[in-house]
Amino acid sequence: MPMVYSVAESDKEGDLIASCVGIGRARESFGMIFEHSGLMSAAHAEETVRGQLEEAFHMRGMTLDEVIIESCELKVQRCGCTVAAVMLW
């Protein structure tokens, strides 16, 4: 199954890791998907993805009508991984 995904991993105790994917849609045109992950909070990853969507639509002169963002975060205890994914339909 084709997909866009975002992965973060760490084996350092105390690290906060997050993964995020976002879909932006225009009613009269196409949509776009962006992703972001790393050593950060889910809120920071979501803010980054929202900014990517807004900039991409603005640069193309399109109206961003709908935004769907999903993220996850984990405070690492021994080792850990976060994954956020969008299956392409």
C-alpha positions, 0 to 999 in steps of 0.5 A, spaced: 500 500 500 503 506 498 503 511 503 506 517 506 509 516 513 514 519 518 518 516 523 522 518 529 526 513 534 531 514 540 535 510 545 536 515 549 532 515 556 528 522 557 528 524 549 521 526 547 520 524 540 514 525 535 511 524 528 506 527 524 503 527 518 498 532 515 493 533 509 491 539 506 485 539 501 482 544 496 475 544 494 476 545 487 483 542 486 488 537 488 491 536 495 497 535 498 501 531 504 506 533 508 510 530 514 515 532 520 518 528 525 524 528 530 526 530 537 520 534 539 513 535 541 507 533 537 505 540 538 511 542 535 511 537 529 503 539 528 505 546 527 511 545 522 506 541 518 501 546 518 506 551 516 508 547 510 501 546 508 499 553 508 506 555 505 505 550 499 498 552 498 500 559 498 505 558 493 501 555 488 495 560 489 490 555 492 485 556 497 487 551 503 479 549 505 481 543 509 486 540 514 487 534 517 493 533 522 495 527 526 501 526 530 504 522 536 509 523 541 513 518 546 518 520 552 523 515 551 524 510 557 529 505 554 528 505 546 522 507 542 519 509 536 513 513 533 510 513 526 505 517 523 502 515 516 497 516 511 495 511 506 494 513 499 487 512 496 
